[in-house]
Amino acid sequence: MEKTSLPPHLLRIEWQLLHMVGSFDSAIQKPEVRRTLESSARAREAREQKRASERGDIKRRAGGDYDD
């Protein structure tokens, strides 16, 4: 399964969220930097989705809805 590469504007956001220093434009030319930023962005998205689903379950349980 091949993952599609993320667009540069999303990689720039990830660069900023990771508090990276230096020139984004020159660093992004290196394949290892691009792979690292893409991996970090995907991991961040997976964590956010997991938190969102768990949050919904907590609200359902608090409301007395235990059926799945």
C-alpha positions in Angstrom: 0.0 0.0 0.0 1.6 3.2 -1.1 0.7 6.4 0.7 0.2 9.6 -1.2 2.5 12.4 -0.3 1.1 15.4 1.5 1.0 18.8 -0.1 3.7 21.3 0.8 1.3 23.6 2.8 0.5 20.7 5.2 4.1 19.8 5.5 4.9 23.5 6.4 2.2 23.4 9.1 3.7 20.2 10.5 7.2 21.9 10.4 5.8 24.7 12.5 3.9 22.4 14.9 7.2 20.6 15.6 9.0 23.9 16.2 11.6 23.1 13.6 14.3 25.7 12.9 16.0 26.6 9.7 14.7 27.1 6.2 11.7 25.0 5.4 12.1 25.5 1.7 15.7 24.1 1.6 15.0 21.3 4.1 11.9 20.0 2.3 14.1 19.2 -0.8 15.6 16.3 1.2 13.6 13.1 0.9 14.3 12.1 4.5 12.9 15.4 5.9 9.8 15.1 3.7 9.2 11.5 4.9 9.7 12.5 8.6 7.2 15.4 8.3 4.6 13.2 6.5 5.0 10.5 9.1 4.6 13.0 11.9 1.5 14.5 10.3 -0.1 11.1 9.8 0.6 10.1 13.4 -0.8 13.4 14.7 -4.0 12.9 12.6 -4.4 9.3 13.9 -4.0 10.4 17.5 -6.6 13.2 17.0 -9.1 10.8 15.5 -8.6 8.3 18.3 -9.1 11.0 20.9 -12.3 12.2 19.1 -13.7 8.7 19.0 -13.0 8.1 22.7 -14.5 11.4 23.6 -17.7 10.5 21.9 -17.8 7.2 23.7 -17.4 8.9 27.1 -20.4 11.2 26.3 -22.5 8.2 25.3 -21.6 6.3 28.5 -22.4 9.3 30.6 -25.8 9.5 28.9 -26.5 5.8 29.8 -26.0 4.5 26.2 -24.0 1.3 26.5 -25.1 -0.3 23.2 -22.7 -0.5 20.3 
